[in-house]
Amino acid sequence: MLAPRLLTIVLLGAVLGACATQPPSQRLAPAATPAPAAHAAPAVDDGSAYGLYLAGHVASEEGRFGAAAAYLERAAAAGEATDAMRAAAFEAALKAGDVPAAAALAPAADDTATADKRLGIVVRGVEAMAEGKPKAAYALLATDEMGYPYRTVARLVAPYAAAGSADAADAVTRPALDGDAIGQFIGDLDQAGLEARLGKPHDAEVAYKALMQNGDPSGMVTAAYGAFLERQGRANEAAALYQARLAHSPDDARAAAALARAQKHGRPPPAGSLAQNAAASLIIPSASLISQKQNDVALDYLRLALRLDPANDEAWMLVGDLAGDDDPNAARDAYGHVSPASDRYLAARGKLAWSFQNEGDHAEALKLARETAAAAPKDREAAMTLADLLRVNEQYADSAAVLTRLIDAPDGKPDWRLYFLRASAYDEVGDAQKTQADLTQALKLNPGDPELLNFQGYFWIDRGEHLQEALAMVQKAVDADPQSGAMIDSLGWGYYRMGDYRTAVDTLEQAVQLDPSIPEVNDHLGDAYWRVGRKTEAEFQWRRVLSLTPEPALKARAEAKLASPLGPDAPGPPPASSPAPAKPQ
């Protein structure tokens, strides 16, 4: 079993901690540069089953599942279609969100891979439940033959199908999910809710209290148990539960809203339909799969969840995140499904704005961000999204002004991220005094954040100040994130500034291996090579800088070094304090 604290990291880090904007990763990449188009030329569609299959395969490889499904479903319907073509059409239809079509195409041939057969059974079971056939759904989902990687989704949805079939015994039978601690946690939480739904409030309360014994680090049990108490007419007990949660987690907005509702004896949150609850049970396991880089399986889970509850805003958010840069239209469609009444709406609008930014439509990105901030003038995340987009679009003064309004707001709560973002803006305009003041304040509020430590350390290193202290700060950042090329670059540049050129070379080589496309990192390595006498390699790195579309000042410095026998000592524009922070992820 996962320890409760580790469970919290997975749950909150993957889902509950997501927000419209996050602090930028300092010195990762020039943020305003749009990502290049990733789509290959489509395969020729000659109308034959094989031509359609090739076109669909290319679209699927590019992550354009809607187009892939259209091609592959046509291929599967052709007279000469093979089992492989039908299996590919099934997968593409599911990933595109056409679960009814996927259910009709579910593979069942003898030579079908076991995992594909299992997925086909799950899809058919979920489709049956969505069509109002819970008995048929349960027969499919409760099979003992179901195994990895789709056992969790089958075991979590099956009890709801049993409840819909008036099969109370199977509905409240604890799902066996040994080996999947997160799935088991969700299954146990679901069981408490089903006990209450089936007229067993005493058993439900016993189950909730047993779950609370683990301390409820995620807050999920408190939310479910409190809502149960409110629906039982026990609002005062619910309020005490929410207050206890807030005593340990004062920033839990969900608990704060629930407390306000319970204290006013407001209308309790609805229990939701069986299908809605079954869909909700798949969200945290989906997020866990994403955290494990199992994005394909996570997308399957999310599409099934949305078939059960097309209005599940959290599922739409995660689908949009998975589509990302591979299929920006699909990502925008997903974010567009989030209801304006949802507490995820402003986050969806922020992600929508960033999708346009990444595609190079900076005007539309800023337009969306400004509209969102204007419509929700008291929302901090909306204002932070606007400020960060202004920053990456080089409107630094405007960015700082938005952040200053937030920082100086009379009801504003101190937030290190605001100072971090404003320091980034001040750094870009060369106001070292204001940059340092904001970095100092941010470090007081959050002294251990790796990105913040790296920003402060590099700021000093590049200015030749407090080098020993700066190097120690950057080392802490690297220890926390050893795969960050940008942070390792800061460490290498620190050694360079201290005159330890051989250590600088070793460190900067590692940074370039991790982040080879950042012009500044390549420039630093070139300087270090020059200092240890490896002039040919230094010139190679500076030429590499010019091939990476550097900022004008860096381009001029690289050209000056290549043209002069003095190398790093060649006259030229002074180095910038840092490359622009990257956009929030």
C-alpha positions as CSV (number, residue, x, y, z in Angstrom):
1,M,0.0,0.0,0.0
2,L,1.1,3.6,-0.6
3,A,1.7,5.6,2.5
4,P,-1.0,8.3,2.9
5,R,1.6,11.0,2.2
6,L,2.8,9.4,-1.0
7,L,-0.9,9.1,-2.0
8,T,-1.3,12.8,-1.5
9,I,1.6,13.5,-3.8
10,V,0.1,11.5,-6.6
11,L,-3.5,12.7,-6.1
12,L,-2.8,16.4,-5.5
13,G,0.2,16.7,-7.8
14,A,-1.6,15.1,-10.8
15,V,-5.1,16.5,-10.4
16,L,-6.1,18.7,-7.5
17,G,-3.0,20.9,-7.6
18,A,-3.5,21.8,-11.3
19,C,-4.2,25.4,-11.9
20,A,-4.6,27.9,-14.7
21,T,-1.0,29.1,-14.4
22,Q,2.1,28.0,-12.5
23,P,5.4,29.8,-11.7
24,P,7.5,29.8,-14.9
25,S,10.6,27.6,-15.0
26,Q,13.3,30.2,-14.9
27,R,15.9,29.8,-17.7
28,L,14.4,26.9,-19.5
29,A,13.8,28.2,-23.0
30,P,12.8,31.4,-24.9
31,A,9.1,31.4,-24.0
32,A,7.8,33.5,-26.9
33,T,9.1,31.2,-29.6
34,P,6.2,29.1,-31.0
35,A,6.6,25.4,-31.2
36,P,7.2,24.1,-34.8
37,A,4.4,22.2,-36.4
38,A,4.8,18.5,-35.6
39,H,2.6,17.0,-38.3
40,A,4.1,14.9,-41.0
41,A,2.7,14.8,-44.5
42,P,-0.4,12.7,-44.5
43,A,-0.3,9.3,-46.1
44,V,-2.1,9.1,-49.5
45,D,-5.7,8.2,-49.2
46,D,-6.6,6.4,-52.4
47,G,-9.9,5.2,-51.2
48,S,-8.8,1.6,-50.7
49,A,-8.9,0.0,-47.3
50,Y,-5.1,0.0,-47.2
51,G,-4.8,3.6,-48.2
52,L,-7.3,4.6,-45.6
53,Y,-5.5,2.5,-43.0
54,L,-2.1,4.2,-43.9
55,A,-3.7,7.7,-43.6
56,G,-5.3,6.7,-40.3
57,H,-2.0,5.3,-39.0
58,V,-0.1,8.5,-39.8
59,A,-2.8,10.6,-38.1
60,S,-2.8,8.3,-35.0
61,E,1.0,8.5,-34.7
62,E,0.7,12.3,-34.8
63,G,-1.9,12.2,-32.0
64,R,-4.7,13.4,-34.2
65,F,-7.1,10.8,-33.1
66,G,-10.2,12.4,-34.6
67,A,-8.8,12.3,-38.1
68,A,-7.3,8.8,-37.4
69,A,-10.7,7.5,-36.3
70,A,-12.4,8.9,-39.5
71,Y,-9.9,7.2,-41.8
72,L,-9.7,3.9,-39.9
73,E,-13.5,3.5,-39.4
74,R,-13.8,3.9,-43.2
75,A,-11.1,1.3,-43.6
76,A,-12.7,-1.1,-41.2
77,A,-16.0,-0.8,-43.1
78,A,-14.4,-1.7,-46.4
79,G,-14.9,-5.2,-47.8
80,E,-11.2,-6.0,-47.8
81,A,-10.6,-4.8,-44.2
82,T,-8.4,-7.0,-42.1
83,D,-8.7,-7.7,-38.3
84,A,-5.7,-5.4,-37.9
85,M,-7.5,-2.6,-39.6
86,R,-10.6,-3.1,-37.5
87,A,-8.5,-3.2,-34.3
88,A,-6.8,0.0,-35.3
89,A,-10.2,1.6,-36.0
90,F,-11.4,0.5,-32.5
91,E,-8.4,2.1,-30.8
92,A,-8.6,5.4,-32.7
93,A,-12.4,5.6,-32.2
94,L,-11.9,5.2,-28.4
95,K,-9.1,7.8,-28.2
96,A,-11.2,10.2,-30.3
97,G,-14.1,9.8,-27.8
98,D,-16.5,7.9,-30.0
99,V,-17.1,5.1,-27.5
100,P,-20.3,3.8,-29.3
101,A,-18.2,3.2,-32.4
102,A,-15.4,1.7,-30.4
103,A,-17.8,-0.7,-28.8
104,A,-19.1,-1.8,-32.2
105,L,-15.5,-2.4,-33.3
106,A,-14.3,-4.1,-30.1
107,P,-11.8,-6.8,-31.1
108,A,-12.7,-10.4,-30.4
109,A,-10.7,-12.5,-32.9
110,D,-8.8,-15.5,-31.5
111,D,-5.4,-13.9,-32.3
112,T,-6.3,-10.6,-30.7
113,A,-3.8,-9.5,-28.0
114,T,-5.0,-10.1,-24.5
115,A,-4.8,-6.5,-23.5
116,D,-6.8,-5.5,-26.6
117,K,-9.5,-8.1,-25.7
118,R,-9.7,-6.8,-22.2
119,L,-10.0,-3.2,-23.4
120,G,-12.8,-4.3,-25.8
121,I,-14.7,-5.9,-22.9
122,V,-14.4,-2.8,-20.8
123,V,-15.5,-0.5,-23.6
124,R,-18.5,-2.7,-24.3
125,G,-19.4,-2.8,-20.6
126,V,-19.1,1.0,-20.2
127,E,-21.2,1.5,-23.4
128,A,-23.9,-0.8,-22.0
129,M,-24.0,1.2,-18.8
130,A,-24.2,4.5,-20.7
131,E,-27.1,3.0,-22.7
132,G,-29.0,2.2,-19.6
133,K,-28.3,-1.5,-19.5
134,P,-26.6,-2.0,-16.1
135,K,-27.2,-5.7,-15.9
136,A,-25.4,-6.3,-19.2
137,A,-22.6,-3.9,-18.1
138,Y,-22.1,-5.8,-14.9
139,A,-21.9,-9.1,-16.7
140,L,-19.0,-7.8,-18.8
141,L,-17.2,-5.8,-16.2
142,A,-17.3,-8.3,-13.3
143,T,-15.5,-11.1,-15.3
144,D,-12.7,-12.7,-13.3
145,E,-10.6,-12.8,-16.5
146,M,-10.1,-9.0,-16.4
147,G,-6.5,-8.1,-15.7
148,Y,-3.9,-5.4,-16.2
149,P,-4.0,-2.7,-17.4
150,Y,-7.8,-2.4,-17.5
151,R,-8.7,-4.3,-14.3
152,T,-9.0,-1.0,-12.3
153,V,-11.5,0.6,-14.6
154,A,-13.6,-2.6,-14.7
155,R,-13.5,-3.1,-10.9
156,L,-14.4,0.6,-10.2
157,V,-17.3,0.8,-12.6
158,A,-18.8,-2.7,-11.9
159,P,-20.3,-1.8,-8.5
160,Y,-22.2,1.0,-10.0
161,A,-23.6,-1.3,-12.7
162,A,-24.6,-3.7,-10.0
163,A,-26.4,-0.9,-8.1
164,G,-28.2,0.0,-11.3
165,S,-29.3,-3.7,-11.5
166,A,-30.7,-3.6,-8.0
167,D,-27.9,-6.1,-7.0
168,A,-27.1,-4.6,-3.6
169,A,-24.9,-7.5,-2.6
170,D,-22.5,-7.1,-5.5
171,A,-22.7,-3.3,-5.3
172,V,-21.2,-3.2,-1.8
173,T,-18.7,-6.0,-2.3
174,R,-15.3,-4.5,-1.9
175,P,-13.4,-4.4,-5.2
176,A,-10.2,-6.5,-5.1
177,L,-7.5,-4.2,-6.5
178,D,-4.4,-5.5,-4.8
179,G,-1.3,-3.9,-6.2
180,D,-3.1,-0.7,-7.2
181,A,-3.2,1.4,-4.0
182,I,-4.8,4.4,-5.6
183,G,-7.5,2.3,-7.3
184,Q,-8.2,0.5,-4.0
185,F,-8.5,3.8,-2.2
186,I,-11.0,5.1,-4.7
187,G,-12.9,1.8,-4.6
188,D,-13.1,1.9,-0.8
189,L,-14.3,5.5,-1.0
190,D,-16.9,4.6,-3.6
191,Q,-18.1,1.7,-1.4
192,A,-19.0,4.1,1.4
193,G,-21.0,6.2,-1.0
194,L,-22.8,3.2,-2.4
195,E,-23.7,2.0,1.1
196,A,-25.4,5.4,1.7
197,R,-27.2,5.2,-1.6
198,L,-28.5,1.7,-0.9
199,G,-30.1,2.8,2.4
200,K,-27.3,1.7,4.7
201,P,-26.2,5.0,6.3
202,H,-24.7,3.3,9.4
203,D,-22.5,1.1,7.3
204,A,-21.5,4.1,5.1
205,E,-20.5,6.1,8.2
206,V,-18.4,3.2,9.5
207,A,-16.6,3.1,6.1
208,Y,-16.0,6.8,6.0
209,K,-14.6,6.8,9.6
210,A,-12.3,3.9,8.7
211,L,-10.9,5.9,5.8
212,M,-10.5,9.0,7.9
213,Q,-8.2,7.0,10.2
214,N,-5.4,7.4,7.6
215,G,-5.5,11.1,8.2
216,D,-7.1,12.0,4.9
217,P,-4.1,13.9,3.5
218,S,-5.8,14.5,0.1
219,G,-9.0,15.9,1.6
220,M,-11.1,13.6,-0.6
221,V,-12.6,11.6,2.3
222,T,-13.5,14.8,4.2
223,A,-15.3,16.1,1.2
224,A,-17.3,12.9,0.6
225,Y,-18.0,12.2,4.3
226,G,-19.0,15.8,4.9
227,A,-21.4,15.8,2.0
228,F,-22.9,12.6,3.3
229,L,-23.4,14.2,6.8
230,E,-25.1,17.2,5.2
231,R,-27.4,15.0,3.2
232,Q,-28.3,13.2,6.5
233,G,-29.3,16.6,8.0
234,R,-26.2,16.7,10.2
235,A,-24.8,20.0,8.9
236,N,-23.2,20.9,12.2
237,E,-21.2,17.7,12.3
238,A,-20.2,18.3,8.7
239,A,-19.1,21.8,9.6
240,A,-16.9,20.5,12.4
241,L,-15.3,18.0,10.0
242,Y,-14.5,20.8,7.5
243,Q,-13.1,23.0,10.2
244,A,-10.8,20.1,11.3
245,R,-9.6,19.8,7.7
246,L,-8.9,23.5,7.4
247,A,-7.0,23.5,10.7
248,H,-4.5,21.2,9.0
249,S,-4.8,22.5,5.4
250,P,-5.9,26.2,5.6
251,D,-5.5,26.6,1.8
252,D,-8.1,23.9,0.9
253,A,-10.6,26.0,-1.0
254,R,-13.0,23.1,-1.4
255,A,-13.2,22.6,2.3
256,A,-13.6,26.3,2.9
257,A,-16.5,26.5,0.5
258,A,-18.1,23.4,2.1
259,L,-17.7,24.9,5.5
260,A,-19.5,28.1,4.5
261,R,-22.3,26.0,3.0
262,A,-22.7,23.8,6.0
263,Q,-22.7,26.7,8.5
264,K,-25.5,28.3,6.6
265,H,-27.3,25.0,6.4
266,G,-27.4,25.4,2.7
267,R,-28.5,22.8,0.2
268,P,-26.2,19.8,0.4
269,P,-24.3,18.8,-2.7
270,P,-26.3,16.3,-4.8
271,A,-25.3,12.6,-4.6
272,G,-25.1,12.4,-8.4
273,S,-26.3,9.6,-10.7
274,L,-24.7,6.2,-10.8
275,A,-23.1,7.0,-14.1
276,Q,-21.8,10.3,-12.8
277,N,-20.2,8.7,-9.8
278,A,-18.8,5.8,-11.9
279,A,-17.2,8.4,-14.2
280,A,-15.8,10.4,-11.2
281,S,-14.2,7.2,-9.9
282,L,-11.9,7.0,-13.0
283,I,-10.4,10.5,-12.7
284,I,-7.8,10.0,-10.0
285,P,-6.7,6.6,-11.5
286,S,-6.4,8.5,-14.9
287,A,-4.2,11.2,-13.3
288,S,-2.1,8.5,-11.6
289,L,-1.5,6.9,-15.0
290,I,-0.5,10.3,-16.4
291,S,2.0,10.7,-13.6
292,Q,3.4,7.3,-14.6
293,K,3.7,8.4,-18.3
294,Q,1.1,5.9,-19.3
295,N,-0.8,8.5,-21.3
296,D,-2.4,6.1,-23.8
297,V,-4.1,4.1,-21.1
298,A,-5.0,7.3,-19.2
299,L,-6.8,8.7,-22.3
300,D,-8.8,5.4,-22.6
301,Y,-9.9,5.8,-19.0
302,L,-10.9,9.5,-19.6
303,R,-12.8,8.8,-22.7
304,L,-14.8,6.1,-20.9
305,A,-15.4,8.5,-18.0
306,L,-16.8,11.1,-20.4
307,R,-19.1,8.5,-22.0
308,L,-20.6,8.0,-18.6
309,D,-20.6,11.7,-17.7
310,P,-20.1,14.1,-20.7
311,A,-20.2,17.0,-18.2
312,N,-17.2,15.9,-16.1
313,D,-15.1,19.0,-16.2
314,E,-12.0,17.4,-14.6
315,A,-12.0,14.7,-17.3
316,W,-12.2,17.4,-20.0
317,M,-9.3,19.3,-18.5
318,L,-7.1,16.1,-18.5
319,V,-8.1,15.2,-22.0
320,G,-7.0,18.7,-23.1
321,D,-3.7,18.4,-21.3
322,L,-3.0,15.0,-23.0
323,A,-3.8,16.4,-26.4
324,G,-1.4,19.3,-25.7
325,D,0.8,20.5,-28.6
326,D,0.2,17.3,-30.7
327,D,-3.4,18.2,-31.5
328,P,-4.1,21.8,-30.4
329,N,-7.6,21.7,-31.9
330,A,-8.5,18.7,-29.8
331,A,-7.0,20.3,-26.8
332,R,-9.0,23.5,-27.4
333,D,-12.2,21.5,-27.9
334,A,-11.6,19.7,-24.6
335,Y,-11.0,23.0,-22.7
336,G,-14.1,24.5,-24.4
337,H,-16.3,21.8,-22.9
338,V,-15.6,23.0,-19.4
339,S,-18.7,24.6,-18.0
340,P,-18.6,28.3,-17.2
341,A,-20.2,27.4,-13.9
342,S,-17.3,25.0,-13.0
343,D,-14.6,25.9,-10.6
344,R,-12.2,24.6,-13.3
345,Y,-13.5,27.1,-15.9
346,L,-10.9,29.8,-15.3
347,A,-8.1,27.2,-15.4
348,A,-9.5,26.0,-18.7
349,R,-9.5,29.5,-20.1
350,G,-5.9,29.9,-19.1
351,K,-4.9,26.7,-20.8
352,L,-6.9,27.7,-23.9
353,A,-4.9,30.9,-24.0
354,W,-1.6,29.1,-23.7
355,S,-2.6,26.8,-26.5
356,F,-2.8,29.8,-28.9
357,Q,0.4,31.2,-27.5
358,N,2.2,27.9,-28.3
359,E,0.9,27.9,-31.8
360,G,2.2,31.4,-32.4
361,D,-1.1,33.2,-32.2
362,H,0.0,35.6,-29.5
363,A,-2.7,38.2,-30.2
364,E,-5.5,35.6,-29.6
365,A,-3.7,34.3,-26.5
366,L,-3.5,37.8,-24.9
367,K,-7.1,38.6,-26.0
368,L,-8.4,35.5,-24.2
369,A,-6.3,36.2,-21.1
370,R,-7.4,39.8,-20.9
371,E,-11.1,38.8,-21.3
372,T,-10.8,36.2,-18.6
373,A,-9.1,38.5,-16.2
374,A,-11.6,41.3,-16.9
375,A,-14.5,38.9,-16.3
376,A,-13.1,37.6,-13.0
377,P,-11.2,40.7,-11.6
378,K,-10.8,39.1,-8.2
379,D,-9.4,35.8,-9.4
380,R,-5.7,35.6,-8.8
381,E,-5.0,32.8,-11.2
382,A,-6.6,34.6,-14.1
383,A,-4.5,37.7,-13.4
384,M,-1.4,35.5,-13.1
385,T,-2.1,33.9,-16.5
386,L,-2.4,37.4,-18.0
387,A,0.8,38.6,-16.4
388,D,2.7,35.6,-17.5
389,L,1.5,35.8,-21.1
390,L,2.4,39.5,-21.2
391,R,5.8,38.6,-19.9
392,V,6.5,35.9,-22.6
393,N,5.2,38.3,-25.2
394,E,7.9,40.8,-24.0
395,Q,5.3,43.3,-22.6
396,Y,7.3,43.3,-19.3
397,A,6.1,46.6,-17.9
398,D,2.4,45.6,-18.4
399,S,3.2,42.2,-16.8
400,A,4.7,43.9,-13.8
401,A,1.8,46.3,-13.5
402,V,-0.7,43.4,-13.3
403,L,1.3,41.6,-10.7
404,T,1.8,44.8,-8.7
405,R,-2.0,45.2,-8.5
406,L,-2.3,41.7,-7.1
407,I,0.6,42.1,-4.6
408,D,-0.8,45.4,-3.4
409,A,-4.4,44.4,-3.2
410,P,-5.7,45.1,0.4
411,D,-7.3,41.6,0.7
412,G,-4.4,39.9,-1.1
413,K,-2.6,37.0,0.6
414,P,1.2,36.9,0.3
415,D,2.1,34.6,-2.6
416,W,5.6,33.8,-3.6
417,R,4.6,33.1,-7.1
418,L,3.6,36.7,-7.6
419,Y,7.0,38.0,-6.6
420,F,8.7,35.3,-8.7
421,L,6.8,36.3,-11.8
422,R,7.4,40.0,-11.2
423,A,11.1,39.4,-10.6
424,S,11.1,37.7,-14.0
425,A,9.6,40.8,-15.6
426,Y,12.0,43.2,-13.8
427,D,14.9,41.0,-14.8
428,E,14.0,41.3,-18.4
429,V,14.0,45.1,-18.3
430,G,17.3,45.1,-16.5
431,D,16.0,46.5,-13.2
432,A,18.4,44.6,-10.9
433,Q,17.3,46.3,-7.7
434,K,13.6,45.5,-8.1
435,T,14.5,42.0,-9.3
436,Q,16.5,41.3,-6.2
437,A,13.9,42.8,-3.9
438,D,11.2,40.5,-5.3
439,L,13.5,37.5,-5.2
440,T,14.3,38.2,-1.6
441,Q,10.6,38.4,-0.7
442,A,9.8,35.2,-2.7
443,L,12.5,33.3,-0.9
444,K,11.1,34.4,2.5
445,L,7.7,33.0,1.6
446,N,9.1,29.8,-0.1
447,P,12.7,29.2,0.7
448,G,13.0,25.7,-0.6
449,D,11.5,25.9,-4.1
450,P,14.1,24.6,-6.7
451,E,13.1,27.0,-9.5
452,L,13.3,30.0,-7.1
453,L,16.7,28.9,-5.8
454,N,17.9,28.5,-9.3
455,F,16.7,31.9,-10.3
456,Q,18.3,33.6,-7.4
457,G,21.5,31.6,-7.7
458,Y,21.9,32.3,-11.4
459,F,21.0,36.0,-11.0
460,W,24.0,36.3,-8.6
461,I,26.3,34.1,-10.7
462,D,25.7,36.0,-13.9
463,R,26.4,39.3,-12.0
464,G,29.5,37.9,-10.3
465,E,28.0,38.4,-6.8
466,H,27.9,36.1,-3.8
467,L,29.3,33.3,-5.8
468,Q,29.8,30.7,-3.0
469,E,26.3,31.3,-1.7
470,A,24.9,31.3,-5.2
471,L,26.6,28.0,-6.1
472,A,25.2,26.4,-3.0
473,M,21.7,27.6,-3.9
474,V,21.9,26.2,-7.4
475,Q,23.3,22.9,-6.0
476,K,20.2,22.5,-3.9
477,A,18.0,23.2,-6.9
478,V,19.9,20.5,-8.9
479,D,19.7,18.0,-6.1
480,A,15.9,18.5,-6.1
481,D,15.7,18.3,-10.0
482,P,18.7,16.4,-11.3
483,Q,17.3,16.1,-14.8
484,S,16.9,19.8,-15.4
485,G,19.5,20.9,-18.0
486,A,18.7,24.6,-17.2
487,M,19.6,24.1,-13.5
488,I,22.7,22.2,-14.3
489,D,23.7,24.9,-16.7
490,S,23.4,27.4,-13.8
491,L,25.7,25.2,-11.8
492,G,28.2,25.0,-14.6
493,W,28.1,28.7,-15.2
494,G,28.8,29.2,-11.5
495,Y,32.0,27.1,-11.7
496,Y,32.9,29.1,-14.8
497,R,32.5,32.4,-13.0
498,M,34.7,31.1,-10.1
499,G,37.4,30.1,-12.6
500,D,37.1,26.3,-12.3
501,Y,36.9,25.8,-16.0
502,R,37.4,22.1,-16.1
503,T,34.6,21.4,-13.7
504,A,32.5,23.9,-15.7
505,V,33.1,21.9,-18.9
506,D,32.1,18.7,-17.3
507,T,28.9,20.2,-15.8
508,L,27.9,22.2,-18.9
509,E,28.4,19.1,-21.1
510,Q,25.8,17.4,-18.9
511,A,23.5,20.4,-19.2
512,V,23.7,20.3,-23.0
513,Q,23.0,16.6,-23.1
514,L,19.8,17.2,-21.1
515,D,18.7,20.4,-22.9
516,P,20.5,20.6,-26.3
517,S,18.1,23.1,-27.8
518,I,18.7,26.1,-25.4
519,P,21.0,28.6,-27.1
520,E,22.3,30.0,-23.8
521,V,23.4,26.6,-22.5
522,N,25.4,25.9,-25.7
523,D,26.9,29.4,-25.5
524,H,28.1,28.7,-22.0
525,L,29.7,25.4,-23.0
526,G,31.4,27.1,-25.9
527,D,33.0,29.7,-23.5
528,A,34.1,26.9,-21.1
529,Y,35.7,24.9,-23.9
530,W,37.6,28.0,-25.0
531,R,39.0,28.5,-21.5
532,V,40.4,25.0,-21.4
533,G,42.0,25.3,-24.9
534,R,39.4,23.3,-26.8
535,K,38.9,26.1,-29.4
536,T,37.5,24.0,-32.2
537,E,34.8,22.6,-30.0
538,A,34.1,26.1,-28.6
539,E,33.5,27.4,-32.2
540,F,31.2,24.5,-32.9
541,Q,29.1,25.4,-29.9
542,W,28.9,29.0,-30.8
543,R,27.8,28.1,-34.4
544,R,25.3,25.8,-32.7
545,V,23.9,28.8,-30.9
546,L,23.3,30.6,-34.2
547,S,21.4,27.6,-35.5
548,L,18.9,27.8,-32.6
549,T,17.3,31.2,-33.3
550,P,18.9,33.0,-30.3
551,E,17.8,36.4,-29.0
552,P,19.4,39.3,-30.9
553,A,21.9,40.1,-28.1
554,L,23.1,36.5,-27.7
555,K,23.3,36.2,-31.5
556,A,25.5,39.2,-31.7
557,R,27.8,37.9,-28.9
558,A,28.2,34.5,-30.6
559,E,29.0,36.1,-33.9
560,A,31.6,38.4,-32.2
561,K,33.3,35.4,-30.6
562,L,33.5,33.5,-33.9
563,A,34.9,36.6,-35.6
564,S,37.5,37.4,-33.0
565,P,40.7,35.6,-31.9
566,L,39.8,36.6,-28.3
567,G,36.8,34.2,-28.0
568,P,34.8,35.0,-24.9
569,D,36.9,38.2,-24.4
570,A,35.8,39.6,-27.8
571,P,34.1,43.0,-27.6
572,G,30.4,42.8,-27.9
573,P,27.1,43.5,-26.2
574,P,27.0,42.5,-22.5
575,P,25.4,39.2,-21.7
576,A,21.7,39.2,-20.6
577,S,21.1,38.1,-17.1
578,S,19.1,35.1,-18.2
579,P,17.0,33.7,-21.0
580,A,13.3,34.2,-20.7
581,P,11.4,31.8,-18.4
582,A,9.4,29.2,-20.1
583,K,5.6,29.2,-20.1
584,P,3.8,27.3,-17.4
585,Q,3.2,23.6,-18.1
